[in-house]
Amino acid sequence: MLVGGIGGTLIDTATNSSTTTGTQTWEQFTTTFTATSSSTTLDFINADPGSDNSNGLDYVVLNASVATPEPSTLVLLGAGLVGVGLLRKRFR
């Protein structure tokens, strides 16, 4: 079992479904999280007994995404600016 966390906070527990003893069987796990700062520590802990040395961690991939405003938000902002402009022109 592999336990994953961010800055000491548990976010996921992954257990390989293989039941073959003594054979390393790779399995893919995916977890989604949101970083709390520009520098975030990822923790990976082998939660198996100390006598079990057959675990591995390979090919960790992080995909960064930046929140972008939705098109409808931009339309509302534009309409608001146009409205403010029209009101300002009317009162001059």
Jmol script that loads the backbone (N, CA, C; Angstrom):
load data "model"
ATOM      1  N   MET A   1       0.850  -1.165   0.000  1.00  0.00           N
ATOM      2  CA  MET A   1       0.000   0.000   0.000  1.00  0.00           C
ATOM      3  C   MET A   1       0.895   1.226   0.000  1.00  0.00           C
ATOM      4  N   LEU A   2       0.520   2.222  -0.801  1.00  0.00           N
ATOM      5  CA  LEU A   2       1.240   3.484  -0.890  1.00  0.00           C
ATOM      6  C   LEU A   2       0.307   4.583  -0.420  1.00  0.00           C
ATOM      7  N   VAL A   3       0.791   5.405   0.480  1.00  0.00           N
ATOM      8  CA  VAL A   3       0.010   6.515   1.001  1.00  0.00           C
ATOM      9  C   VAL A   3       0.593   7.789   0.425  1.00  0.00           C
ATOM     10  N   GLY A   4      -0.270   8.653  -0.114  1.00  0.00           N
ATOM     11  CA  GLY A   4       0.192   9.900  -0.707  1.00  0.00           C
ATOM     12  C   GLY A   4      -0.410  11.089   0.003  1.00  0.00           C
ATOM     13  N   GLY A   5       0.401  12.135   0.150  1.00  0.00           N
ATOM     14  CA  GLY A   5      -0.086  13.330   0.817  1.00  0.00           C
ATOM     15  C   GLY A   5       0.579  14.574   0.292  1.00  0.00           C
ATOM     16  N   ILE A   6       0.045  15.708   0.719  1.00  0.00           N
ATOM     17  CA  ILE A   6       0.596  17.005   0.361  1.00  0.00           C
ATOM     18  C   ILE A   6       0.871  17.748   1.653  1.00  0.00           C
ATOM     19  N   GLY A   7       2.143  18.047   1.892  1.00  0.00           N
ATOM     20  CA  GLY A   7       2.523  18.791   3.083  1.00  0.00           C
ATOM     21  C   GLY A   7       2.049  18.149   4.371  1.00  0.00           C
ATOM     22  N   GLY A   8       2.035  16.814   4.421  1.00  0.00           N
ATOM     23  CA  GLY A   8       1.629  16.114   5.634  1.00  0.00           C
ATOM     24  C   GLY A   8       0.149  15.784   5.717  1.00  0.00           C
ATOM     25  N   THR A   9      -0.658  16.203   4.743  1.00  0.00           N
ATOM     26  CA  THR A   9      -2.091  15.924   4.740  1.00  0.00           C
ATOM     27  C   THR A   9      -2.387  14.791   3.762  1.00  0.00           C
ATOM     28  N   LEU A  10      -3.016  13.723   4.238  1.00  0.00           N
ATOM     29  CA  LEU A  10      -3.343  12.564   3.413  1.00  0.00           C
ATOM     30  C   LEU A  10      -4.311  12.946   2.300  1.00  0.00           C
ATOM     31  N   ILE A  11      -3.982  12.558   1.052  1.00  0.00           N
ATOM     32  CA  ILE A  11      -4.906  12.806  -0.061  1.00  0.00           C
ATOM     33  C   ILE A  11      -5.339  11.521  -0.756  1.00  0.00           C
ATOM     34  N   ASP A  12      -4.551  10.429  -0.621  1.00  0.00           N
ATOM     35  CA  ASP A  12      -4.917   9.194  -1.315  1.00  0.00           C
ATOM     36  C   ASP A  12      -4.177   8.009  -0.720  1.00  0.00           C
ATOM     37  N   THR A  13      -4.798   6.841  -0.810  1.00  0.00           N
ATOM     38  CA  THR A  13      -4.177   5.573  -0.450  1.00  0.00           C
ATOM     39  C   THR A  13      -4.354   4.647  -1.641  1.00  0.00           C
ATOM     40  N   ALA A  14      -3.269   4.049  -2.118  1.00  0.00           N
ATOM     41  CA  ALA A  14      -3.320   3.193  -3.302  1.00  0.00           C
ATOM     42  C   ALA A  14      -2.826   1.797  -2.944  1.00  0.00           C
ATOM     43  N   THR A  15      -3.615   0.787  -3.278  1.00  0.00           N
ATOM     44  CA  THR A  15      -3.242  -0.598  -3.036  1.00  0.00           C
ATOM     45  C   THR A  15      -3.279  -1.348  -4.357  1.00  0.00           C
ATOM     46  N   ASN A  16      -2.179  -1.980  -4.711  1.00  0.00           N
ATOM     47  CA  ASN A  16      -2.085  -2.760  -5.937  1.00  0.00           C
ATOM     48  C   ASN A  16      -2.987  -3.974  -5.826  1.00  0.00           C
ATOM     49  N   SER A  17      -3.755  -4.267  -6.864  1.00  0.00           N
ATOM     50  CA  SER A  17      -4.707  -5.377  -6.838  1.00  0.00           C
ATOM     51  C   SER A  17      -4.066  -6.738  -7.091  1.00  0.00           C
ATOM     52  N   SER A  18      -2.764  -6.769  -7.391  1.00  0.00           N
ATOM     53  CA  SER A  18      -2.079  -8.032  -7.654  1.00  0.00           C
ATOM     54  C   SER A  18      -1.992  -8.863  -6.372  1.00  0.00           C
ATOM     55  N   THR A  19      -2.256 -10.154  -6.509  1.00  0.00           N
ATOM     56  CA  THR A  19      -2.171 -11.058  -5.350  1.00  0.00           C
ATOM     57  C   THR A  19      -1.026 -12.050  -5.512  1.00  0.00           C
ATOM     58  N   THR A  20      -0.173 -11.871  -6.521  1.00  0.00           N
ATOM     59  CA  THR A  20       0.944 -12.768  -6.763  1.00  0.00           C
ATOM     60  C   THR A  20       2.108 -12.391  -5.859  1.00  0.00           C
ATOM     61  N   THR A  21       2.462 -13.261  -4.931  1.00  0.00           N
ATOM     62  CA  THR A  21       3.544 -13.001  -3.986  1.00  0.00           C
ATOM     63  C   THR A  21       4.895 -13.063  -4.681  1.00  0.00           C
ATOM     64  N   GLY A  22       5.764 -12.102  -4.381  1.00  0.00           N
ATOM     65  CA  GLY A  22       7.122 -12.107  -4.914  1.00  0.00           C
ATOM     66  C   GLY A  22       7.259 -11.583  -6.319  1.00  0.00           C
ATOM     67  N   THR A  23       6.177 -11.100  -6.934  1.00  0.00           N
ATOM     68  CA  THR A  23       6.224 -10.581  -8.297  1.00  0.00           C
ATOM     69  C   THR A  23       5.834  -9.107  -8.294  1.00  0.00           C
ATOM     70  N   GLN A  24       6.676  -8.295  -8.917  1.00  0.00           N
ATOM     71  CA  GLN A  24       6.393  -6.858  -9.012  1.00  0.00           C
ATOM     72  C   GLN A  24       5.425  -6.635 -10.164  1.00  0.00           C
ATOM     73  N   THR A  25       4.214  -6.209  -9.868  1.00  0.00           N
ATOM     74  CA  THR A  25       3.201  -5.933 -10.876  1.00  0.00           C
ATOM     75  C   THR A  25       2.859  -4.448 -10.804  1.00  0.00           C
ATOM     76  N   TRP A  26       3.081  -3.734 -11.913  1.00  0.00           N
ATOM     77  CA  TRP A  26       2.848  -2.290 -11.921  1.00  0.00           C
ATOM     78  C   TRP A  26       1.385  -1.991 -12.177  1.00  0.00           C
ATOM     79  N   GLU A  27       0.876  -0.998 -11.488  1.00  0.00           N
ATOM     80  CA  GLU A  27      -0.501  -0.567 -11.663  1.00  0.00           C
ATOM     81  C   GLU A  27      -0.528   0.960 -11.607  1.00  0.00           C
ATOM     82  N   GLN A  28      -1.343   1.580 -12.458  1.00  0.00           N
ATOM     83  CA  GLN A  28      -1.412   3.041 -12.513  1.00  0.00           C
ATOM     84  C   GLN A  28      -2.503   3.560 -11.593  1.00  0.00           C
ATOM     85  N   PHE A  29      -2.176   4.623 -10.848  1.00  0.00           N
ATOM     86  CA  PHE A  29      -3.131   5.297  -9.983  1.00  0.00           C
ATOM     87  C   PHE A  29      -3.117   6.780 -10.323  1.00  0.00           C
ATOM     88  N   THR A  30      -4.274   7.425 -10.232  1.00  0.00           N
ATOM     89  CA  THR A  30      -4.393   8.843 -10.539  1.00  0.00           C
ATOM     90  C   THR A  30      -5.100   9.547  -9.390  1.00  0.00           C
ATOM     91  N   THR A  31      -4.578  10.702  -9.011  1.00  0.00           N
ATOM     92  CA  THR A  31      -5.177  11.505  -7.950  1.00  0.00           C
ATOM     93  C   THR A  31      -5.170  12.965  -8.378  1.00  0.00           C
ATOM     94  N   THR A  32      -6.226  13.675  -8.072  1.00  0.00           N
ATOM     95  CA  THR A  32      -6.323  15.095  -8.381  1.00  0.00           C
ATOM     96  C   THR A  32      -6.236  15.890  -7.085  1.00  0.00           C
ATOM     97  N   PHE A  33      -5.460  16.967  -7.107  1.00  0.00           N
ATOM     98  CA  PHE A  33      -5.358  17.827  -5.940  1.00  0.00           C
ATOM     99  C   PHE A  33      -5.082  19.252  -6.394  1.00  0.00           C
ATOM    100  N   THR A  34      -5.276  20.180  -5.488  1.00  0.00           N
ATOM    101  CA  THR A  34      -4.979  21.579  -5.755  1.00  0.00           C
ATOM    102  C   THR A  34      -3.873  22.023  -4.814  1.00  0.00           C
ATOM    103  N   ALA A  35      -2.799  22.516  -5.374  1.00  0.00           N
ATOM    104  CA  ALA A  35      -1.681  23.004  -4.569  1.00  0.00           C
ATOM    105  C   ALA A  35      -2.118  24.256  -3.818  1.00  0.00           C
ATOM    106  N   THR A  36      -1.591  24.419  -2.607  1.00  0.00           N
ATOM    107  CA  THR A  36      -1.974  25.557  -1.779  1.00  0.00           C
ATOM    108  C   THR A  36      -0.990  26.716  -1.886  1.00  0.00           C
ATOM    109  N   SER A  37       0.119  26.497  -2.582  1.00  0.00           N
ATOM    110  CA  SER A  37       1.096  27.561  -2.785  1.00  0.00           C
ATOM    111  C   SER A  37       1.926  27.233  -4.020  1.00  0.00           C
ATOM    112  N   SER A  38       2.845  28.118  -4.374  1.00  0.00           N
ATOM    113  CA  SER A  38       3.680  27.881  -5.548  1.00  0.00           C
ATOM    114  C   SER A  38       4.732  26.815  -5.289  1.00  0.00           C
ATOM    115  N   SER A  39       4.957  26.471  -4.034  1.00  0.00           N
ATOM    116  CA  SER A  39       5.893  25.414  -3.660  1.00  0.00           C
ATOM    117  C   SER A  39       5.162  24.440  -2.729  1.00  0.00           C
ATOM    118  N   THR A  40       4.863  23.239  -3.236  1.00  0.00           N
ATOM    119  CA  THR A  40       4.098  22.260  -2.469  1.00  0.00           C
ATOM    120  C   THR A  40       4.873  20.959  -2.383  1.00  0.00           C
ATOM    121  N   THR A  41       4.939  20.371  -1.199  1.00  0.00           N
ATOM    122  CA  THR A  41       5.664  19.121  -0.978  1.00  0.00           C
ATOM    123  C   THR A  41       4.720  17.933  -1.136  1.00  0.00           C
ATOM    124  N   LEU A  42       5.118  16.967  -1.985  1.00  0.00           N
ATOM    125  CA  LEU A  42       4.368  15.721  -2.143  1.00  0.00           C
ATOM    126  C   LEU A  42       5.029  14.651  -1.297  1.00  0.00           C
ATOM    127  N   ASP A  43       4.239  13.883  -0.550  1.00  0.00           N
ATOM    128  CA  ASP A  43       4.750  12.816   0.302  1.00  0.00           C
ATOM    129  C   ASP A  43       4.274  11.470  -0.232  1.00  0.00           C
ATOM    130  N   PHE A  44       5.203  10.505  -0.334  1.00  0.00           N
ATOM    131  CA  PHE A  44       4.858   9.138  -0.710  1.00  0.00           C
ATOM    132  C   PHE A  44       5.406   8.222   0.367  1.00  0.00           C
ATOM    133  N   ILE A  45       4.556   7.433   0.996  1.00  0.00           N
ATOM    134  CA  ILE A  45       4.966   6.581   2.105  1.00  0.00           C
ATOM    135  C   ILE A  45       4.563   5.139   1.815  1.00  0.00           C
ATOM    136  N   ASN A  46       5.520   4.215   1.922  1.00  0.00           N
ATOM    137  CA  ASN A  46       5.233   2.792   1.776  1.00  0.00           C
ATOM    138  C   ASN A  46       4.625   2.320   3.088  1.00  0.00           C
ATOM    139  N   ALA A  47       3.348   1.961   3.062  1.00  0.00           N
ATOM    140  CA  ALA A  47       2.635   1.570   4.277  1.00  0.00           C
ATOM    141  C   ALA A  47       2.607   0.054   4.485  1.00  0.00           C
ATOM    142  N   ASP A  48       3.370  -0.701   3.700  1.00  0.00           N
ATOM    143  CA  ASP A  48       3.443  -2.154   3.888  1.00  0.00           C
ATOM    144  C   ASP A  48       4.360  -2.476   5.071  1.00  0.00           C
ATOM    145  N   PRO A  49       4.318  -3.713   5.552  1.00  0.00           N
ATOM    146  CA  PRO A  49       5.218  -4.102   6.643  1.00  0.00           C
ATOM    147  C   PRO A  49       6.685  -3.928   6.240  1.00  0.00           C
ATOM    148  N   GLY A  50       7.558  -3.734   7.219  1.00  0.00           N
ATOM    149  CA  GLY A  50       8.976  -3.522   6.962  1.00  0.00           C
ATOM    150  C   GLY A  50       9.649  -4.675   6.246  1.00  0.00           C
ATOM    151  N   SER A  51       9.081  -5.877   6.347  1.00  0.00           N
ATOM    152  CA  SER A  51       9.666  -7.043   5.689  1.00  0.00           C
ATOM    153  C   SER A  51       9.319  -7.109   4.202  1.00  0.00           C
ATOM    154  N   ASP A  52       8.406  -6.271   3.732  1.00  0.00           N
ATOM    155  CA  ASP A  52       7.974  -6.269   2.324  1.00  0.00           C
ATOM    156  C   ASP A  52       8.796  -5.230   1.561  1.00  0.00           C
ATOM    157  N   ASN A  53       9.752  -5.689   0.764  1.00  0.00           N
ATOM    158  CA  ASN A  53      10.614  -4.783   0.002  1.00  0.00           C
ATOM    159  C   ASN A  53      10.331  -4.837  -1.492  1.00  0.00           C
ATOM    160  N   SER A  54       9.122  -5.220  -1.887  1.00  0.00           N
ATOM    161  CA  SER A  54       8.837  -5.394  -3.309  1.00  0.00           C
ATOM    162  C   SER A  54       8.018  -4.250  -3.894  1.00  0.00           C
ATOM    163  N   ASN A  55       7.947  -3.125  -3.217  1.00  0.00           N
ATOM    164  CA  ASN A  55       7.166  -2.007  -3.736  1.00  0.00           C
ATOM    165  C   ASN A  55       8.033  -1.062  -4.550  1.00  0.00           C
ATOM    166  N   GLY A  56       7.395  -0.337  -5.447  1.00  0.00           N
ATOM    167  CA  GLY A  56       8.119   0.634  -6.260  1.00  0.00           C
ATOM    168  C   GLY A  56       7.225   1.801  -6.614  1.00  0.00           C
ATOM    169  N   LEU A  57       7.848   2.920  -6.887  1.00  0.00           N
ATOM    170  CA  LEU A  57       7.147   4.116  -7.327  1.00  0.00           C
ATOM    171  C   LEU A  57       7.897   4.619  -8.544  1.00  0.00           C
ATOM    172  N   ASP A  58       7.177   4.798  -9.655  1.00  0.00           N
ATOM    173  CA  ASP A  58       7.836   5.183 -10.888  1.00  0.00           C
ATOM    174  C   ASP A  58       6.911   6.089 -11.683  1.00  0.00           C
ATOM    175  N   TYR A  59       7.500   7.003 -12.431  1.00  0.00           N
ATOM    176  CA  TYR A  59       6.811   7.847 -13.398  1.00  0.00           C
ATOM    177  C   TYR A  59       5.712   8.694 -12.748  1.00  0.00           C
ATOM    178  N   VAL A  60       6.102   9.552 -11.844  1.00  0.00           N
ATOM    179  CA  VAL A  60       5.185  10.501 -11.218  1.00  0.00           C
ATOM    180  C   VAL A  60       5.056  11.702 -12.138  1.00  0.00           C
ATOM    181  N   VAL A  61       3.835  12.057 -12.518  1.00  0.00           N
ATOM    182  CA  VAL A  61       3.589  13.142 -13.458  1.00  0.00           C
ATOM    183  C   VAL A  61       2.679  14.172 -12.801  1.00  0.00           C
ATOM    184  N   LEU A  62       3.047  15.443 -12.900  1.00  0.00           N
ATOM    185  CA  LEU A  62       2.211  16.537 -12.408  1.00  0.00           C
ATOM    186  C   LEU A  62       1.763  17.365 -13.597  1.00  0.00           C
ATOM    187  N   ASN A  63       0.476  17.589 -13.708  1.00  0.00           N
ATOM    188  CA  ASN A  63      -0.073  18.429 -14.765  1.00  0.00           C
ATOM    189  C   ASN A  63      -0.558  19.725 -14.133  1.00  0.00           C
ATOM    190  N   ALA A  64       0.029  20.832 -14.525  1.00  0.00           N
ATOM    191  CA  ALA A  64      -0.361  22.128 -13.973  1.00  0.00           C
ATOM    192  C   ALA A  64      -1.469  22.726 -14.824  1.00  0.00           C
ATOM    193  N   SER A  65      -2.474  23.238 -14.169  1.00  0.00           N
ATOM    194  CA  SER A  65      -3.521  23.957 -14.887  1.00  0.00           C
ATOM    195  C   SER A  65      -3.790  25.251 -14.134  1.00  0.00           C
ATOM    196  N   VAL A  66      -4.023  26.289 -14.884  1.00  0.00           N
ATOM    197  CA  VAL A  66      -4.268  27.605 -14.308  1.00  0.00           C
ATOM    198  C   VAL A  66      -5.733  27.938 -14.514  1.00  0.00           C
ATOM    199  N   ALA A  67      -6.365  28.411 -13.465  1.00  0.00           N
ATOM    200  CA  ALA A  67      -7.781  28.776 -13.580  1.00  0.00           C
ATOM    201  C   ALA A  67      -7.939  29.946 -14.546  1.00  0.00           C
ATOM    202  N   THR A  68      -8.815  29.768 -15.513  1.00  0.00           N
ATOM    203  CA  THR A  68      -9.084  30.837 -16.476  1.00  0.00           C
ATOM    204  C   THR A  68     -10.563  31.194 -16.409  1.00  0.00           C
ATOM    205  N   PRO A  69     -10.897  32.456 -16.631  1.00  0.00           N
ATOM    206  CA  PRO A  69     -12.305  32.838 -16.569  1.00  0.00           C
ATOM    207  C   PRO A  69     -13.096  32.207 -17.711  1.00  0.00           C
ATOM    208  N   GLU A  70     -14.337  31.880 -17.431  1.00  0.00           N
ATOM    209  CA  GLU A  70     -15.204  31.315 -18.463  1.00  0.00           C
ATOM    210  C   GLU A  70     -15.651  32.422 -19.399  1.00  0.00           C
ATOM    211  N   PRO A  71     -15.978  32.086 -20.650  1.00  0.00           N
ATOM    212  CA  PRO A  71     -16.408  33.112 -21.614  1.00  0.00           C
ATOM    213  C   PRO A  71     -17.598  33.933 -21.114  1.00  0.00           C
ATOM    214  N   SER A  72     -18.541  33.303 -20.410  1.00  0.00           N
ATOM    215  CA  SER A  72     -19.710  34.046 -19.930  1.00  0.00           C
ATOM    216  C   SER A  72     -19.307  35.113 -18.917  1.00  0.00           C
ATOM    217  N   THR A  73     -18.270  34.850 -18.131  1.00  0.00           N
ATOM    218  CA  THR A  73     -17.768  35.837 -17.176  1.00  0.00           C
ATOM    219  C   THR A  73     -17.227  37.050 -17.915  1.00  0.00           C
ATOM    220  N   LEU A  74     -16.507  36.801 -18.991  1.00  0.00           N
ATOM    221  CA  LEU A  74     -15.960  37.909 -19.781  1.00  0.00           C
ATOM    222  C   LEU A  74     -17.076  38.723 -20.433  1.00  0.00           C
ATOM    223  N   VAL A  75     -18.146  38.053 -20.884  1.00  0.00           N
ATOM    224  CA  VAL A  75     -19.285  38.757 -21.493  1.00  0.00           C
ATOM    225  C   VAL A  75     -19.957  39.649 -20.450  1.00  0.00           C
ATOM    226  N   LEU A  76     -20.155  39.135 -19.233  1.00  0.00           N
ATOM    227  CA  LEU A  76     -20.768  39.936 -18.175  1.00  0.00           C
ATOM    228  C   LEU A  76     -19.900  41.141 -17.815  1.00  0.00           C
ATOM    229  N   LEU A  77     -18.598  40.928 -17.742  1.00  0.00           N
ATOM    230  CA  LEU A  77     -17.682  42.025 -17.446  1.00  0.00           C
ATOM    231  C   LEU A  77     -17.764  43.093 -18.546  1.00  0.00           C
ATOM    232  N   GLY A  78     -17.760  42.649 -19.792  1.00  0.00           N
ATOM    233  CA  GLY A  78     -17.855  43.583 -20.916  1.00  0.00           C
ATOM    234  C   GLY A  78     -19.165  44.358 -20.901  1.00  0.00           C
ATOM    235  N   ALA A  79     -20.271  43.666 -20.626  1.00  0.00           N
ATOM    236  CA  ALA A  79     -21.575  44.336 -20.577  1.00  0.00           C
ATOM    237  C   ALA A  79     -21.598  45.358 -19.450  1.00  0.00           C
ATOM    238  N   GLY A  80     -21.002  45.032 -18.326  1.00  0.00           N
ATOM    239  CA  GLY A  80     -20.942  45.969 -17.206  1.00  0.00           C
ATOM    240  C   GLY A  80     -20.145  47.213 -17.552  1.00  0.00           C
ATOM    241  N   LEU A  81     -19.015  47.023 -18.228  1.00  0.00           N
ATOM    242  CA  LEU A  81     -18.191  48.167 -18.624  1.00  0.00           C
ATOM    243  C   LEU A  81     -18.916  49.053 -19.629  1.00  0.00           C
ATOM    244  N   VAL A  82     -19.619  48.433 -20.573  1.00  0.00           N
ATOM    245  CA  VAL A  82     -20.396  49.202 -21.553  1.00  0.00           C
ATOM    246  C   VAL A  82     -21.487  49.993 -20.832  1.00  0.00           C
ATOM    247  N   GLY A  83     -22.169  49.353 -19.872  1.00  0.00           N
ATOM    248  CA  GLY A  83     -23.224  50.028 -19.105  1.00  0.00           C
ATOM    249  C   GLY A  83     -22.681  51.210 -18.329  1.00  0.00           C
ATOM    250  N   VAL A  84     -21.541  51.043 -17.688  1.00  0.00           N
ATOM    251  CA  VAL A  84     -20.922  52.146 -16.945  1.00  0.00           C
ATOM    252  C   VAL A  84     -20.561  53.274 -17.905  1.00  0.00           C
ATOM    253  N   GLY A  85     -20.038  52.930 -19.076  1.00  0.00           N
ATOM    254  CA  GLY A  85     -19.684  53.944 -20.074  1.00  0.00           C
ATOM    255  C   GLY A  85     -20.899  54.724 -20.547  1.00  0.00           C
ATOM    256  N   LEU A  86     -22.025  54.023 -20.778  1.00  0.00           N
ATOM    257  CA  LEU A  86     -23.249  54.694 -21.234  1.00  0.00           C
ATOM    258  C   LEU A  86     -23.813  55.606 -20.148  1.00  0.00           C
ATOM    259  N   LEU A  87     -23.792  55.143 -18.912  1.00  0.00           N
ATOM    260  CA  LEU A  87     -24.273  55.984 -17.808  1.00  0.00           C
ATOM    261  C   LEU A  87     -23.409  57.223 -17.644  1.00  0.00           C
ATOM    262  N   ARG A  88     -22.128  57.059 -17.779  1.00  0.00           N
ATOM    263  CA  ARG A  88     -21.197  58.187 -17.635  1.00  0.00           C
ATOM    264  C   ARG A  88     -21.443  59.219 -18.746  1.00  0.00           C
ATOM    265  N   LYS A  89     -21.671  58.724 -19.966  1.00  0.00           N
ATOM    266  CA  LYS A  89     -21.921  59.616 -21.104  1.00  0.00           C
ATOM    267  C   LYS A  89     -23.241  60.358 -20.926  1.00  0.00           C
ATOM    268  N   ARG A  90     -24.247  59.666 -20.377  1.00  0.00           N
ATOM    269  CA  ARG A  90     -25.576  60.253 -20.205  1.00  0.00           C
ATOM    270  C   ARG A  90     -25.555  61.403 -19.198  1.00  0.00           C
ATOM    271  N   PHE A  91     -24.759  61.286 -18.151  1.00  0.00           N
ATOM    272  CA  PHE A  91     -24.720  62.303 -17.112  1.00  0.00           C
ATOM    273  C   PHE A  91     -23.754  63.446 -17.405  1.00  0.00           C
ATOM    274  N   ARG A  92     -23.109  63.465 -18.540  1.00  0.00           N
ATOM    275  CA  ARG A  92     -22.193  64.565 -18.896  1.00  0.00           C
ATOM    276  C   ARG A  92     -22.923  65.698 -19.531  1.00  0.00           C
TER     277      ARG A  92
END
end "model"
wireframe off; spacefill off
backbone 0.3
color backbone group
